[in-house]
Amino acid sequence: MAVRSIGGREIVVCRTKAGLHALDNICTHAYARLNEGRLRGTRLICPLHGASFDVRDGRALGAPATRALATHAIEIAGDRAQVTVAVADAEPT
């Protein structure tokens, strides 16, 4: 896994057998940095409480997380990965 700050957001890039995946690096449950956790296949496991996410689509796979992670488009250009960061949804007021 590699972490980069892009557009003011912390993004984790994961390499799996399914390819490269880019997601927000902060757990939707307790705001832990996911790059400090484990990657098992396509499952990204939070180091704090063990919540898990599918790196392919960001969906929450295991409690205590219930909200998905934002995913971002990633493509290979030569020897570099280019990530296009999705615009964050506005929080309801």
C-alpha positions as CSV (number, residue, x, y, z in Angstrom):
1,M,0.0,0.0,0.0
2,A,1.1,3.6,-0.6
3,V,-0.4,6.8,0.7
4,R,-0.5,10.1,-1.0
5,S,-2.2,13.5,-0.3
6,I,-4.2,14.4,-3.4
7,G,-6.5,17.5,-3.5
8,G,-6.3,17.8,0.3
9,R,-7.4,14.2,0.9
10,E,-5.4,11.3,2.1
11,I,-5.6,8.4,-0.4
12,V,-4.4,4.9,0.0
13,V,-3.4,3.0,-3.2
14,C,-3.6,-0.8,-2.9
15,R,-2.2,-3.4,-5.3
16,T,-4.1,-6.7,-5.4
17,K,-4.4,-9.6,-7.9
18,A,-7.5,-7.7,-9.1
19,G,-5.4,-4.6,-9.9
20,L,-4.7,-1.2,-8.4
21,H,-7.3,0.5,-6.3
22,A,-7.5,4.0,-4.8
23,L,-9.6,4.8,-1.7
24,D,-9.9,7.3,1.1
25,N,-7.3,6.3,3.7
26,I,-9.5,7.2,6.7
27,C,-11.8,4.6,8.2
28,T,-15.5,5.6,8.1
29,H,-16.0,4.2,11.6
30,A,-13.4,5.7,13.8
31,Y,-11.1,7.8,11.6
32,A,-8.0,5.5,11.8
33,R,-5.5,5.5,9.0
34,L,-6.2,2.4,6.9
35,N,-2.7,2.1,5.5
36,E,-1.6,1.1,9.1
37,G,-3.9,-1.9,8.9
38,R,-3.7,-5.1,6.8
39,L,-4.5,-5.9,3.2
40,R,-5.8,-9.5,2.7
41,G,-6.7,-10.1,-0.9
42,T,-9.1,-7.4,-1.7
43,R,-10.1,-6.8,2.0
44,L,-8.6,-3.8,3.7
45,I,-8.7,-4.1,7.5
46,C,-8.7,-1.2,9.8
47,P,-6.0,-1.3,12.5
48,L,-8.2,0.2,15.2
49,H,-11.3,-1.9,15.6
50,G,-11.0,-4.4,12.7
51,A,-13.6,-2.9,10.4
52,S,-13.0,-4.1,6.8
53,F,-13.6,-2.8,3.3
54,D,-13.6,-4.1,-0.2
55,V,-10.8,-2.2,-2.1
56,R,-12.6,-2.7,-5.4
57,D,-15.7,-0.7,-4.5
58,G,-15.1,0.7,-1.0
59,R,-18.1,-1.1,0.6
60,A,-18.0,-1.9,4.2
61,L,-17.6,-5.7,4.7
62,G,-17.3,-6.0,8.4
63,A,-18.4,-4.3,11.6
64,P,-18.1,-1.9,13.2
65,A,-18.0,0.1,9.9
66,T,-21.3,0.5,8.1
67,R,-20.4,3.3,5.6
68,A,-18.4,2.7,2.5
69,L,-15.1,4.3,1.7
70,A,-14.9,6.7,-1.2
71,T,-13.1,5.2,-4.2
72,H,-11.2,7.1,-6.9
73,A,-10.4,6.4,-10.5
74,I,-6.8,5.1,-11.1
75,E,-5.0,4.5,-14.3
76,I,-1.5,3.6,-15.3
77,A,0.4,6.1,-17.5
78,G,3.8,4.8,-18.3
79,D,5.5,3.9,-15.0
80,R,3.2,6.1,-12.9
81,A,-0.3,5.6,-11.4
82,Q,-2.6,8.6,-11.9
83,V,-5.5,9.0,-9.4
84,T,-8.5,11.2,-10.1
85,V,-10.0,12.1,-6.7
86,A,-13.8,12.1,-6.5
87,V,-15.5,15.2,-5.1
88,A,-16.5,14.6,-1.5
89,D,-20.3,14.5,-0.9
90,A,-21.5,17.4,1.2
91,E,-22.5,16.6,4.7
92,P,-26.2,17.0,5.4
93,T,-27.1,20.0,7.5
